[in-house]
Amino acid sequence: MACMTRVMGFAKRGDDCVVFVDVGDKVQGAPPQAFFAVPKFPRTRNFPARAHFD
């Protein structure tokens, strides 16, 4: 099952894998802890500053 959300707190708590898609390109996929703690690419490093963590 896949779920698309803008609420990163939900993605962090409820998902097995986070896939970051920007402008139609899959940029990074990783378990939530790895995705949020150690983003690998500039687009994923800059994303948390703009995200909603409700």
mmCIF file of the N, C-alpha and C atoms, coordinates in Angstrom:
data_MODEL
# 
_entry.id   MODEL 
# 
loop_
_atom_site.group_PDB 
_atom_site.id 
_atom_site.type_symbol 
_atom_site.label_atom_id 
_atom_site.label_alt_id 
_atom_site.label_comp_id 
_atom_site.label_asym_id 
_atom_site.label_entity_id 
_atom_site.label_seq_id 
_atom_site.pdbx_PDB_ins_code 
_atom_site.Cartn_x 
_atom_site.Cartn_y 
_atom_site.Cartn_z 
_atom_site.occupancy 
_atom_site.B_iso_or_equiv 
_atom_site.pdbx_formal_charge 
_atom_site.auth_seq_id 
_atom_site.auth_comp_id 
_atom_site.auth_asym_id 
_atom_site.auth_atom_id 
_atom_site.pdbx_PDB_model_num 
ATOM 1   N N  . MET A 1 1  ? 0.843  -1.177 0.000   1.00 0.00 ? 1  MET A N  1 
ATOM 2   C CA . MET A 1 1  ? 0.000  0.000  0.000   1.00 0.00 ? 1  MET A CA 1 
ATOM 3   C C  . MET A 1 1  ? 0.886  1.237  0.000   1.00 0.00 ? 1  MET A C  1 
ATOM 4   N N  . ALA A 1 2  ? 0.471  2.241  -0.703  1.00 0.00 ? 2  ALA A N  1 
ATOM 5   C CA . ALA A 1 2  ? 1.205  3.504  -0.751  1.00 0.00 ? 2  ALA A CA 1 
ATOM 6   C C  . ALA A 1 2  ? 0.309  4.619  -0.243  1.00 0.00 ? 2  ALA A C  1 
ATOM 7   N N  . CYS A 1 3  ? 0.917  5.592  0.412   1.00 0.00 ? 3  CYS A N  1 
ATOM 8   C CA . CYS A 1 3  ? 0.190  6.738  0.941   1.00 0.00 ? 3  CYS A CA 1 
ATOM 9   C C  . CYS A 1 3  ? 1.000  7.988  0.634   1.00 0.00 ? 3  CYS A C  1 
ATOM 10  N N  . MET A 1 4  ? 0.354  8.984  0.062   1.00 0.00 ? 4  MET A N  1 
ATOM 11  C CA . MET A 1 4  ? 1.040  10.249 -0.216  1.00 0.00 ? 4  MET A CA 1 
ATOM 12  C C  . MET A 1 4  ? 0.600  11.253 0.832   1.00 0.00 ? 4  MET A C  1 
ATOM 13  N N  . THR A 1 5  ? 1.563  11.954 1.432   1.00 0.00 ? 5  THR A N  1 
ATOM 14  C CA . THR A 1 5  ? 1.219  12.928 2.458   1.00 0.00 ? 5  THR A CA 1 
ATOM 15  C C  . THR A 1 5  ? 2.220  14.075 2.458   1.00 0.00 ? 5  THR A C  1 
ATOM 16  N N  . ARG A 1 6  ? 1.761  15.205 2.912   1.00 0.00 ? 6  ARG A N  1 
ATOM 17  C CA . ARG A 1 6  ? 2.641  16.349 3.153   1.00 0.00 ? 6  ARG A CA 1 
ATOM 18  C C  . ARG A 1 6  ? 3.019  16.433 4.622   1.00 0.00 ? 6  ARG A C  1 
ATOM 19  N N  . VAL A 1 7  ? 2.371  15.649 5.451   1.00 0.00 ? 7  VAL A N  1 
ATOM 20  C CA . VAL A 1 7  ? 2.579  15.698 6.895   1.00 0.00 ? 7  VAL A CA 1 
ATOM 21  C C  . VAL A 1 7  ? 3.693  14.713 7.257   1.00 0.00 ? 7  VAL A C  1 
ATOM 22  N N  . MET A 1 8  ? 4.882  15.238 7.450   1.00 0.00 ? 8  MET A N  1 
ATOM 23  C CA . MET A 1 8  ? 6.051  14.392 7.656   1.00 0.00 ? 8  MET A CA 1 
ATOM 24  C C  . MET A 1 8  ? 6.029  13.662 8.992   1.00 0.00 ? 8  MET A C  1 
ATOM 25  N N  . GLY A 1 9  ? 5.359  14.216 9.985   1.00 0.00 ? 9  GLY A N  1 
ATOM 26  C CA . GLY A 1 9  ? 5.225  13.510 11.254  1.00 0.00 ? 9  GLY A CA 1 
ATOM 27  C C  . GLY A 1 9  ? 4.487  12.196 11.057  1.00 0.00 ? 9  GLY A C  1 
ATOM 28  N N  . PHE A 1 10 ? 3.454  12.214 10.222  1.00 0.00 ? 10 PHE A N  1 
ATOM 29  C CA . PHE A 1 10 ? 2.716  10.997 9.895   1.00 0.00 ? 10 PHE A CA 1 
ATOM 30  C C  . PHE A 1 10 ? 3.618  10.013 9.159   1.00 0.00 ? 10 PHE A C  1 
ATOM 31  N N  . ALA A 1 11 ? 4.362  10.497 8.186   1.00 0.00 ? 11 ALA A N  1 
ATOM 32  C CA . ALA A 1 11 ? 5.270  9.629  7.423   1.00 0.00 ? 11 ALA A CA 1 
ATOM 33  C C  . ALA A 1 11 ? 6.337  9.029  8.325   1.00 0.00 ? 11 ALA A C  1 
ATOM 34  N N  . LYS A 1 12 ? 6.822  9.815  9.244   1.00 0.00 ? 12 LYS A N  1 
ATOM 35  C CA . LYS A 1 12 ? 7.884  9.368  10.156  1.00 0.00 ? 12 LYS A CA 1 
ATOM 36  C C  . LYS A 1 12 ? 7.385  8.278  11.101  1.00 0.00 ? 12 LYS A C  1 
ATOM 37  N N  . ARG A 1 13 ? 6.147  8.413  11.568  1.00 0.00 ? 13 ARG A N  1 
ATOM 38  C CA . ARG A 1 13 ? 5.592  7.461  12.545  1.00 0.00 ? 13 ARG A CA 1 
ATOM 39  C C  . ARG A 1 13 ? 4.928  6.254  11.894  1.00 0.00 ? 13 ARG A C  1 
ATOM 40  N N  . GLY A 1 14 ? 4.299  6.433  10.736  1.00 0.00 ? 14 GLY A N  1 
ATOM 41  C CA . GLY A 1 14 ? 3.421  5.391  10.225  1.00 0.00 ? 14 GLY A CA 1 
ATOM 42  C C  . GLY A 1 14 ? 3.913  4.612  9.027   1.00 0.00 ? 14 GLY A C  1 
ATOM 43  N N  . ASP A 1 15 ? 5.073  4.915  8.507   1.00 0.00 ? 15 ASP A N  1 
ATOM 44  C CA . ASP A 1 15 ? 5.523  4.262  7.278   1.00 0.00 ? 15 ASP A CA 1 
ATOM 45  C C  . ASP A 1 15 ? 6.720  3.352  7.514   1.00 0.00 ? 15 ASP A C  1 
ATOM 46  N N  . ASP A 1 16 ? 6.835  2.357  6.629   1.00 0.00 ? 16 ASP A N  1 
ATOM 47  C CA . ASP A 1 16 ? 8.006  1.482  6.620   1.00 0.00 ? 16 ASP A CA 1 
ATOM 48  C C  . ASP A 1 16 ? 9.102  2.057  5.730   1.00 0.00 ? 16 ASP A C  1 
ATOM 49  N N  . CYS A 1 17 ? 8.682  2.834  4.729   1.00 0.00 ? 17 CYS A N  1 
ATOM 50  C CA . CYS A 1 17 ? 9.626  3.409  3.773   1.00 0.00 ? 17 CYS A CA 1 
ATOM 51  C C  . CYS A 1 17 ? 9.099  4.778  3.348   1.00 0.00 ? 17 CYS A C  1 
ATOM 52  N N  . VAL A 1 18 ? 9.977  5.747  3.258   1.00 0.00 ? 18 VAL A N  1 
ATOM 53  C CA . VAL A 1 18 ? 9.632  7.082  2.763   1.00 0.00 ? 18 VAL A CA 1 
ATOM 54  C C  . VAL A 1 18 ? 10.281 7.228  1.395   1.00 0.00 ? 18 VAL A C  1 
ATOM 55  N N  . VAL A 1 19 ? 9.494  7.623  0.413   1.00 0.00 ? 19 VAL A N  1 
ATOM 56  C CA . VAL A 1 19 ? 10.015 7.875  -0.932  1.00 0.00 ? 19 VAL A CA 1 
ATOM 57  C C  . VAL A 1 19 ? 9.776  9.352  -1.220  1.00 0.00 ? 19 VAL A C  1 
ATOM 58  N N  . PHE A 1 20 ? 10.843 10.077 -1.488  1.00 0.00 ? 20 PHE A N  1 
ATOM 59  C CA . PHE A 1 20 ? 10.753 11.501 -1.785  1.00 0.00 ? 20 PHE A CA 1 
ATOM 60  C C  . PHE A 1 20 ? 10.724 11.676 -3.292  1.00 0.00 ? 20 PHE A C  1 
ATOM 61  N N  . VAL A 1 21 ? 9.649  12.287 -3.800  1.00 0.00 ? 21 VAL A N  1 
ATOM 62  C CA . VAL A 1 21 ? 9.481  12.548 -5.223  1.00 0.00 ? 21 VAL A CA 1 
ATOM 63  C C  . VAL A 1 21 ? 9.409  14.057 -5.399  1.00 0.00 ? 21 VAL A C  1 
ATOM 64  N N  . ASP A 1 22 ? 10.227 14.585 -6.304  1.00 0.00 ? 22 ASP A N  1 
ATOM 65  C CA . ASP A 1 22 ? 10.257 16.024 -6.563  1.00 0.00 ? 22 ASP A CA 1 
ATOM 66  C C  . ASP A 1 22 ? 10.204 16.239 -8.066  1.00 0.00 ? 22 ASP A C  1 
ATOM 67  N N  . VAL A 1 23 ? 9.246  17.008 -8.527  1.00 0.00 ? 23 VAL A N  1 
ATOM 68  C CA . VAL A 1 23 ? 9.056  17.321 -9.940  1.00 0.00 ? 23 VAL A CA 1 
ATOM 69  C C  . VAL A 1 23 ? 8.982  16.027 -10.767 1.00 0.00 ? 23 VAL A C  1 
ATOM 70  N N  . GLY A 1 24 ? 8.303  15.016 -10.215 1.00 0.00 ? 24 GLY A N  1 
ATOM 71  C CA . GLY A 1 24 ? 8.120  13.764 -10.921 1.00 0.00 ? 24 GLY A CA 1 
ATOM 72  C C  . GLY A 1 24 ? 9.289  12.799 -10.871 1.00 0.00 ? 24 GLY A C  1 
ATOM 73  N N  . ASP A 1 25 ? 10.377 13.173 -10.229 1.00 0.00 ? 25 ASP A N  1 
ATOM 74  C CA . ASP A 1 25 ? 11.554 12.311 -10.119 1.00 0.00 ? 25 ASP A CA 1 
ATOM 75  C C  . ASP A 1 25 ? 11.642 11.701 -8.730  1.00 0.00 ? 25 ASP A C  1 
ATOM 76  N N  . LYS A 1 26 ? 11.866 10.376 -8.663  1.00 0.00 ? 26 LYS A N  1 
ATOM 77  C CA . LYS A 1 26 ? 12.138 9.746  -7.374  1.00 0.00 ? 26 LYS A CA 1 
ATOM 78  C C  . LYS A 1 26 ? 13.560 10.136 -6.990  1.00 0.00 ? 26 LYS A C  1 
ATOM 79  N N  . VAL A 1 27 ? 13.687 10.873 -5.898  1.00 0.00 ? 27 VAL A N  1 
ATOM 80  C CA . VAL A 1 27 ? 14.988 11.385 -5.464  1.00 0.00 ? 27 VAL A CA 1 
ATOM 81  C C  . VAL A 1 27 ? 15.643 10.438 -4.467  1.00 0.00 ? 27 VAL A C  1 
ATOM 82  N N  . GLN A 1 28 ? 14.877 9.967  -3.486  1.00 0.00 ? 28 GLN A N  1 
ATOM 83  C CA . GLN A 1 28 ? 15.443 9.099  -2.453  1.00 0.00 ? 28 GLN A CA 1 
ATOM 84  C C  . GLN A 1 28 ? 14.343 8.264  -1.829  1.00 0.00 ? 28 GLN A C  1 
ATOM 85  N N  . GLY A 1 29 ? 14.661 7.026  -1.531  1.00 0.00 ? 29 GLY A N  1 
ATOM 86  C CA . GLY A 1 29 ? 13.772 6.146  -0.791  1.00 0.00 ? 29 GLY A CA 1 
ATOM 87  C C  . GLY A 1 29 ? 14.570 5.513  0.335   1.00 0.00 ? 29 GLY A C  1 
ATOM 88  N N  . ALA A 1 30 ? 14.001 5.468  1.526   1.00 0.00 ? 30 ALA A N  1 
ATOM 89  C CA . ALA A 1 30 ? 14.718 4.922  2.686   1.00 0.00 ? 30 ALA A CA 1 
ATOM 90  C C  . ALA A 1 30 ? 13.737 4.711  3.831   1.00 0.00 ? 30 ALA A C  1 
ATOM 91  N N  . PRO A 1 31 ? 14.117 3.907  4.828   1.00 0.00 ? 31 PRO A N  1 
ATOM 92  C CA . PRO A 1 31 ? 13.300 3.839  6.040   1.00 0.00 ? 31 PRO A CA 1 
ATOM 93  C C  . PRO A 1 31 ? 13.211 5.230  6.667   1.00 0.00 ? 31 PRO A C  1 
ATOM 94  N N  . PRO A 1 32 ? 12.119 5.545  7.365   1.00 0.00 ? 32 PRO A N  1 
ATOM 95  C CA . PRO A 1 32 ? 11.933 6.900  7.894   1.00 0.00 ? 32 PRO A CA 1 
ATOM 96  C C  . PRO A 1 32 ? 13.098 7.408  8.739   1.00 0.00 ? 32 PRO A C  1 
ATOM 97  N N  . GLN A 1 33 ? 13.641 6.571  9.615   1.00 0.00 ? 33 GLN A N  1 
ATOM 98  C CA . GLN A 1 33 ? 14.736 7.036  10.476  1.00 0.00 ? 33 GLN A CA 1 
ATOM 99  C C  . GLN A 1 33 ? 15.941 7.462  9.640   1.00 0.00 ? 33 GLN A C  1 
ATOM 100 N N  . ALA A 1 34 ? 16.291 6.692  8.632   1.00 0.00 ? 34 ALA A N  1 
ATOM 101 C CA . ALA A 1 34 ? 17.424 7.035  7.774   1.00 0.00 ? 34 ALA A CA 1 
ATOM 102 C C  . ALA A 1 34 ? 17.110 8.242  6.902   1.00 0.00 ? 34 ALA A C  1 
ATOM 103 N N  . PHE A 1 35 ? 15.901 8.289  6.363   1.00 0.00 ? 35 PHE A N  1 
ATOM 104 C CA . PHE A 1 35 ? 15.532 9.398  5.480   1.00 0.00 ? 35 PHE A CA 1 
ATOM 105 C C  . PHE A 1 35 ? 15.618 10.735 6.191   1.00 0.00 ? 35 PHE A C  1 
ATOM 106 N N  . PHE A 1 36 ? 15.064 10.813 7.405   1.00 0.00 ? 36 PHE A N  1 
ATOM 107 C CA . PHE A 1 36 ? 15.039 12.088 8.118   1.00 0.00 ? 36 PHE A CA 1 
ATOM 108 C C  . PHE A 1 36 ? 16.353 12.402 8.827   1.00 0.00 ? 36 PHE A C  1 
ATOM 109 N N  . ALA A 1 37 ? 17.092 11.390 9.264   1.00 0.00 ? 37 ALA A N  1 
ATOM 110 C CA . ALA A 1 37 ? 18.338 11.627 9.997   1.00 0.00 ? 37 ALA A CA 1 
ATOM 111 C C  . ALA A 1 37 ? 19.520 11.890 9.068   1.00 0.00 ? 37 ALA A C  1 
ATOM 112 N N  . VAL A 1 38 ? 19.574 11.184 7.945   1.00 0.00 ? 38 VAL A N  1 
ATOM 113 C CA . VAL A 1 38 ? 20.738 11.284 7.057   1.00 0.00 ? 38 VAL A CA 1 
ATOM 114 C C  . VAL A 1 38 ? 20.275 11.365 5.599   1.00 0.00 ? 38 VAL A C  1 
ATOM 115 N N  . PRO A 1 39 ? 19.694 12.496 5.190   1.00 0.00 ? 39 PRO A N  1 
ATOM 116 C CA . PRO A 1 39 ? 19.299 12.634 3.791   1.00 0.00 ? 39 PRO A CA 1 
ATOM 117 C C  . PRO A 1 39 ? 20.534 12.613 2.893   1.00 0.00 ? 39 PRO A C  1 
ATOM 118 N N  . LYS A 1 40 ? 20.449 11.912 1.759   1.00 0.00 ? 40 LYS A N  1 
ATOM 119 C CA . LYS A 1 40 ? 21.629 11.701 0.909   1.00 0.00 ? 40 LYS A CA 1 
ATOM 120 C C  . LYS A 1 40 ? 21.848 12.760 -0.166  1.00 0.00 ? 40 LYS A C  1 
ATOM 121 N N  . PHE A 1 41 ? 20.817 13.482 -0.538  1.00 0.00 ? 41 PHE A N  1 
ATOM 122 C CA . PHE A 1 41 ? 20.922 14.376 -1.686  1.00 0.00 ? 41 PHE A CA 1 
ATOM 123 C C  . PHE A 1 41 ? 20.516 15.800 -1.318  1.00 0.00 ? 41 PHE A C  1 
ATOM 124 N N  . PRO A 1 42 ? 20.998 16.797 -2.043  1.00 0.00 ? 42 PRO A N  1 
ATOM 125 C CA . PRO A 1 42 ? 20.659 18.189 -1.711  1.00 0.00 ? 42 PRO A CA 1 
ATOM 126 C C  . PRO A 1 42 ? 19.156 18.448 -1.634  1.00 0.00 ? 42 PRO A C  1 
ATOM 127 N N  . ARG A 1 43 ? 18.384 17.886 -2.559  1.00 0.00 ? 43 ARG A N  1 
ATOM 128 C CA . ARG A 1 43 ? 16.931 18.132 -2.527  1.00 0.00 ? 43 ARG A CA 1 
ATOM 129 C C  . ARG A 1 43 ? 16.300 17.527 -1.277  1.00 0.00 ? 43 ARG A C  1 
ATOM 130 N N  . THR A 1 44 ? 16.782 16.375 -0.821  1.00 0.00 ? 44 THR A N  1 
ATOM 131 C CA . THR A 1 44 ? 16.210 15.787 0.388   1.00 0.00 ? 44 THR A CA 1 
ATOM 132 C C  . THR A 1 44 ? 16.752 16.453 1.644   1.00 0.00 ? 44 THR A C  1 
ATOM 133 N N  . ARG A 1 45 ? 17.954 17.008 1.591   1.00 0.00 ? 45 ARG A N  1 
ATOM 134 C CA . ARG A 1 45 ? 18.490 17.750 2.752   1.00 0.00 ? 45 ARG A CA 1 
ATOM 135 C C  . ARG A 1 45 ? 17.737 19.055 2.946   1.00 0.00 ? 45 ARG A C  1 
ATOM 136 N N  . ASN A 1 46 ? 17.338 19.718 1.885   1.00 0.00 ? 46 ASN A N  1 
ATOM 137 C CA . ASN A 1 46 ? 16.630 20.999 1.979   1.00 0.00 ? 46 ASN A CA 1 
ATOM 138 C C  . ASN A 1 46 ? 15.151 20.847 2.291   1.00 0.00 ? 46 ASN A C  1 
ATOM 139 N N  . PHE A 1 47 ? 14.591 19.691 2.042   1.00 0.00 ? 47 PHE A N  1 
ATOM 140 C CA . PHE A 1 47 ? 13.157 19.480 2.195   1.00 0.00 ? 47 PHE A CA 1 
ATOM 141 C C  . PHE A 1 47 ? 12.626 19.663 3.618   1.00 0.00 ? 47 PHE A C  1 
ATOM 142 N N  . PRO A 1 48 ? 13.249 19.118 4.670   1.00 0.00 ? 48 PRO A N  1 
ATOM 143 C CA . PRO A 1 48 ? 12.657 19.249 6.014   1.00 0.00 ? 48 PRO A CA 1 
ATOM 144 C C  . PRO A 1 48 ? 12.397 20.688 6.456   1.00 0.00 ? 48 PRO A C  1 
ATOM 145 N N  . ALA A 1 49 ? 13.162 21.638 5.970   1.00 0.00 ? 49 ALA A N  1 
ATOM 146 C CA . ALA A 1 49 ? 12.944 23.041 6.331   1.00 0.00 ? 49 ALA A CA 1 
ATOM 147 C C  . ALA A 1 49 ? 11.601 23.553 5.803   1.00 0.00 ? 49 ALA A C  1 
ATOM 148 N N  . ARG A 1 50 ? 11.085 22.933 4.735   1.00 0.00 ? 50 ARG A N  1 
ATOM 149 C CA . ARG A 1 50 ? 9.819  23.372 4.142   1.00 0.00 ? 50 ARG A CA 1 
ATOM 150 C C  . ARG A 1 50 ? 8.648  22.469 4.492   1.00 0.00 ? 50 ARG A C  1 
ATOM 151 N N  . ALA A 1 51 ? 8.900  21.365 5.182   1.00 0.00 ? 51 ALA A N  1 
ATOM 152 C CA . ALA A 1 51 ? 7.871  20.350 5.420   1.00 0.00 ? 51 ALA A CA 1 
ATOM 153 C C  . ALA A 1 51 ? 7.018  20.656 6.651   1.00 0.00 ? 51 ALA A C  1 
ATOM 154 N N  . HIS A 1 52 ? 5.873  20.005 6.708   1.00 0.00 ? 52 HIS A N  1 
ATOM 155 C CA . HIS A 1 52 ? 4.960  20.085 7.859   1.00 0.00 ? 52 HIS A CA 1 
ATOM 156 C C  . HIS A 1 52 ? 5.197  18.874 8.736   1.00 0.00 ? 52 HIS A C  1 
ATOM 157 N N  . PHE A 1 53 ? 5.543  19.078 9.999   1.00 0.00 ? 53 PHE A N  1 
ATOM 158 C CA . PHE A 1 53 ? 5.798  17.972 10.917  1.00 0.00 ? 53 PHE A CA 1 
ATOM 159 C C  . PHE A 1 53 ? 4.717  17.864 11.980  1.00 0.00 ? 53 PHE A C  1 
ATOM 160 N N  . ASP A 1 54 ? 3.456  18.100 11.624  1.00 0.00 ? 54 ASP A N  1 
ATOM 161 C CA . ASP A 1 54 ? 2.347  18.033 12.573  1.00 0.00 ? 54 ASP A CA 1 
ATOM 162 C C  . ASP A 1 54 ? 2.109  16.628 13.051  1.00 0.00 ? 54 ASP A C  1 
# 
